[in-house]
Amino acid sequence: MNAQHIQITLSDGSPNGVLDAEIIGGTVRVTVCPKDLALSKEQSNRFKGPGLYCLLGKEMGDDVIYIGESDNVSVRLAHHRYDPKKKFWQSTIVMTSKDGGLGKTLVLYLQNLLYNAVKDSNKIKLVKGQTPGKPAHSVIDKIYAEKFFDQIKIILPVLGFKFIAQETELFKSKTINLESKKSPLFVMSYADAKATAQQINGKFVVFKGSMARNTATPAIRDSSKQLRESLLRDGSIKVDRNSVFWIFVQDVAFSSPSAAAGVIGGTSLNGRLCWKIQGTDQTYADWEESQS
C-alpha cells in the first residue's frame, strides 16, 4: 500500500469536540463529533449536502451502530433527534465529499458497502431494522463510490474506529475445531479462474489450490489491487509462469466474499453473487439470508 498523508483538524481546538479528517489529495472528509455538536447550528450548516453517516452508542450494554445516508445529512440528523429508536445515539461520524461528487445513488451504494463491511466484521452490533438495498448505478458511479469507500476504510481505523474488518489475513488451520462455525463449501469461477472457500468463524477462507487471474481489469478496486500485491509479496499466492493464473499456496482468510472475489477475478465483483454452494446454484447471498 502506498504511503498516505492524513490531515486531522480539531475544529474547536478540543479532542472531545469536532474532529475533521481527510487524506491529502483525496475526496473524502470524515467528521466525528458528539451528538449535541452534530445537531448544533454550526455543524448543521456544514452537513447540508449529501453524505453517509453513522450514529454510535450503547444499547443493553452493547456497542451499537446505525448506518444512514441522505441527500441532506443535516435534516436527517435533526429527524433522528426525537426518534425513540435512536436513544442510544451518543457520537456521530459524517462522511462527505470534498469535491461535491456525491449524489443520491452514490450515497445509497456507499451505505450498502459500509453496512456489509461492518456486518462482515462482526465487531459491533448493527441496530435492528437496517436492510439497505443496492441501487442501480453506472460503471462510472461504481468506480467513484468504491474509490471513495477505500478512503473511508483508511481514515476510520486511524481515528480509532475498528468496526470494518481487516481485508485479509493468513488463516491458521489449527483454529478449526468441533466448535467452529462453518458454512457449506462455496465455489466460484471467473474467466476460468476457479476457487473454493468456506466461511469459518466469521472469516471467509479461500483454500489452498484456488486460482486467481494473473491480470487485472481497469475496473479493479484499489483495495483489491493492493490485496493482490500484498498476497504475492507475503507468498500466500505464487506466480505460475506456465499458466495465466496465480495459485493460492496456503489458506487465506478474507473479510468478505467480495474481497476474496476481487482478488481472484482481478476486477470489481459482488462476491455475494459470485460464490455459490458447491454443486448448486444457491449463492452466498441466498445462503446468508437462509441463516437469519
N, C-alpha and C positions, 0 to 999 in steps of 0.2 A: 504494500500500500504506500502511496506517495505521502510525503510529509504534508500536514495540514496546519494552517495558521488560523486559530480560532480566537476571535476578539470577544472578550466578555466585558460588559459595561454595567456598573451599578448605577442605575439611572438616578436614584435618590441618595447615593452615597452609602447606603446601608446594605450589609449582606443579607438582611432579613426583609428587604424591600423588593423593588422591581429590578430584575436582572435580565439583560438582553445579551444574546449570544449569536454569533454568526461566523461562518467560515469566510475568510477574506477571499474575495473573488467568486463566492458562491451566491446563491439566490435565496437562501432560507434565513429568516430571522426567527429565533426562538425567544419568547418572553416568558419568564417564570415569576410568579408573584402570589402572595396570599389572596384569598377570596375577596377580602374587603378592598384591596387595592385594585384587583381586576375589575371591580364594579365602580371604581372611582371615576369621576368626570374626565380626568386627565387620560386614564387608560382607555376609557370608552371611546374617546376621540381617536385613539391610535388603532383600535380594533374594529373600525367601521367597515373595513373591507372583508373579502373572502378569506377563509382560513380554516385550519384544523385546530382543535383544542382538546385538552384533557382536564378533567376535574378529578382531583385526588383527595383521599381522606381515609377514614376508618369506619367500618361498619361491622358490628358484632365482634369487634376485636381484630378483624382482618383488614389489611391494606386493600383498598379498592380503587378502581379507576373507571371513569366514564369517558368514552372517546366520541367526540362530536365534530360536526362540521357546519359551516354556514357561509352564505354569501355576505353576511354581516355579523361577524362574531360578537360585536358589542351588544346588538339586540338580542342574540341568542343567550348570552350570558345573563343579561338582565331578566330574561324569562325564567332562567334556572333559579334565580334568587329565591323565589317563593314556591318552588316545586318541592312538595314534601318528600319526593323520591330522591332529592339531591341534598338531604340534610347532612350527609357525610362530608360534603364539599368543604375542604379546608385550604387547598392550594390549587393553583391553576398553571397550565402550560398552554401557551398560544403559539401556533406556528403559522407564519405568514410569509408572503413573497416580497422580496426587496424590489423586484422588477415589475410587480403588478401582473405577473403571468398566470395567476390562478383564476379559474372560473368555477362555476358550479359543478361541472362534470369532473374537473380535476380534483376538487376537494372531496367529492364523493369517492373517487377512485383512491385517493390518499387515505381516507378514512378506512376503506376496506383493507388496504395494505397494512396500516398500523394496527387495526383490530386483529387481523390474522397473525401478525408478528407477536403481539402481546399474548394472544391466546396460545400460540405455539410455545412460547417461553414458559408458561405456567408459573410465572414468578410473582404475579399479582392477580387478585380476583377482579374479573370484569363484572360491572354492575349488570344485574339481570335485565333482560328486555332489549339488549342490543343485538341486532341482526342486520348489519349494514349490507346492502346489496352491492353488486358490481355493475356500474352504469356502462352504457355503450360509450366507446371512445375511439378516436382515431389513433393511428400508429404514432403520429407526432405527439399527441396528447399523452399517450402511454410512455413514450421515451422521456418526455419532460417530467411527468409525475414520478417515474421511478428514479430518475436522477435527483429529483427533489427529495424523495424519501431516503435515498442513500445518504444525503447530507444530514437528514434528521437522525439517522442511525449513528452518525458520528458524533453529533452535538449532544444528544441526550445523555449518553453514558459519561461524557466529560462533566456534565452538570450533576452527576450523581444518580441519574435515573437508569436503573439496570433492568427494566422490565421488558426490554427487547432481547431476544435470545442471541447468544453468540452464534455467528453463521455456521461454523464448523469446528469440529474437534476430533482428535483420534479417539475411536471407540475402544474401550477396554472390554474385551470379551469376558474377562473374569467377573465383571459386574452382573452378568446374567445368572440368575438362579431360579429356583422354583417359584419364587415370589415375584419375579419380574413380570411386568405388564407388557404383553407382546401382542401385536396385531397379526393379521394374516400376512403372508408374503405378498409384496407388490412387485410388479414388473413394469418397465417402460421401454419403448423402442422409439428412437427419434433419429431419422437419417441413418438407419441401420445400426446405431449405437444402442446396444441392449444392456440393461441393468436390472439388478434385483435389490430389493430393500425391504425393511421391516421397521415398524415403529416399536421401539423398546424403551420402556420407562420414560416416555415423553420425547425421546430423541428419534429422528428419522435416520436410520442407519443404512447406508449403501454398502453392500457386501463386496468383499474381495473378489476379483474376477470380473466385476462390472466394467463396462466400456464407457468412454467419453469421446466425443468428436475432437479431433486434433486442430480444428479450425473453428473460429467464432464468426458470427454474423455481425453487421453493424448495429443490430438491434439489441445486442447483449447488454445487460445492466452492468454498471461499473462494479457493483459488489460481486457479481458472478465472475467477471473478468479477473478481479483481484483474488477471488477464491481459487480459481483455476491456477493462477500463477503461484499462489501460496502452497497448494497441494502438490504442485510439481517441485517446488523448492524443498519441501519437507519430505519428499519421497513417497507420499501417500499414493500418488499417481505416477506411473512410469511411461515414458515415450516408447512406443513400439515402432522402430524405424521401417519395419516391413509392412506396416499397416497404416490406415488412415484414422486409427483410433488410439487413444491412450487407455491404459489399463489400471484399474484400482488394484494395488498390491496389498492393501490392508483395508479393514472395515473402517468407514468414516461416518461419524455422526453429524448430521446437518440440523439446523434449527427448524427446517420446514421442508415439506415435499417440493416446494417451488425453488428453494435454494439448491436442493440436490438436482432438480431437473435443469436448472440454468447452467450448472457446471457440466452436466452430461451432454446437453444439447448444444451448448455454446451459443445460446440465444435466450431471449426472454420467453419463458414458458410458465403456464399455470400448472404447477405440479399437482394440484388437487384434481385436475382432469387428466393429466398425462399418465399418472400412476394408476394401474388397475390391479385388482386382486388376481393373482396368478390363476390362469385357466378360466377367467370370467371377463365380462365387460363392465363389472362394477368398479367405479372409480374410487379414488381415495375420498373424494367429497361424499360420495354415496355411503361409503363405509362409515365415515366420521358421523354423518347425520344419523345413521342407524344406531350409533352408540349413545346418543343423547336421549 
